[in-house]
Amino acid sequence: MTFKTTHQMLGVLLWALISAPTTSLAQQSTPLDQVEQEAIKALILQTIRENPEVLVDTLLAFEEEAQAQAEAEQHAAIARVGDLLLADGNTGVMGNPEGDIVLVEFFDYNCPYCRRAAPVLFELIEENPDLRIIMREWPILGPDSELAARASLAAIKQNKFEAFHEALMAHPRANTVFIRRAAEQAGLDYDQLQADMDAPEVDAHIAKSHDLARQLGISGTPTFLIGETLLPGLLEKADLQALISEAEDVD
């Protein structure tokens, strides 16, 4: 038996010792008696004392396995809901509406990191004519955030989503005062905007965002999705551009 194989076997035994109580051994179809159980435990503990790296290697191996499983589940979720994200017409789009390179952002108007990402996205739009950015409204930071999301989605009906989005992101906060100011800056009919904020499609978008975030395991904003890559948090412009360039190469 090789050194590596010995470590692997001891790792399995160690994991059994860590993850299962002694009583579970007695529930096997061919249970070990108490003496045999104690002998195995003594062997494992002696091996750990003499070879502490076994413990580290075992824990690292199981951590890697858990991470790989989580990534596989996330990729499966992306494959499952990806078409819904791309084909949903009930959402704001920036950049080239027919662009083949699609970047999705889950965002909240009162998320400071989303606010910092906004000008970067506009720069990327200018520099990448085939880029389409799908803005997935996900208001998770309170009533003002939901109010802003509703106003933003209502602006779609007046074909002024991008103008409203840029104006609101330029203000220090999304609330009633700044929502109205952004609407005026974008040239929106404010009375019509208010009437459209409670439309069924607005409710549907927000509800779907919560469901999609749950399925994808997203826990905060901003979160970006491009192709099969899901990346949480604020990203540098160079990192986003690298993802866009990689997607162009694939196409």
Order of alpha helices (4+ residues) and beta strands (2+ residues): alpha-alpha-alpha-alpha-beta-beta-alpha-beta-alpha-alpha-alpha-alpha-alpha-beta-beta-alpha
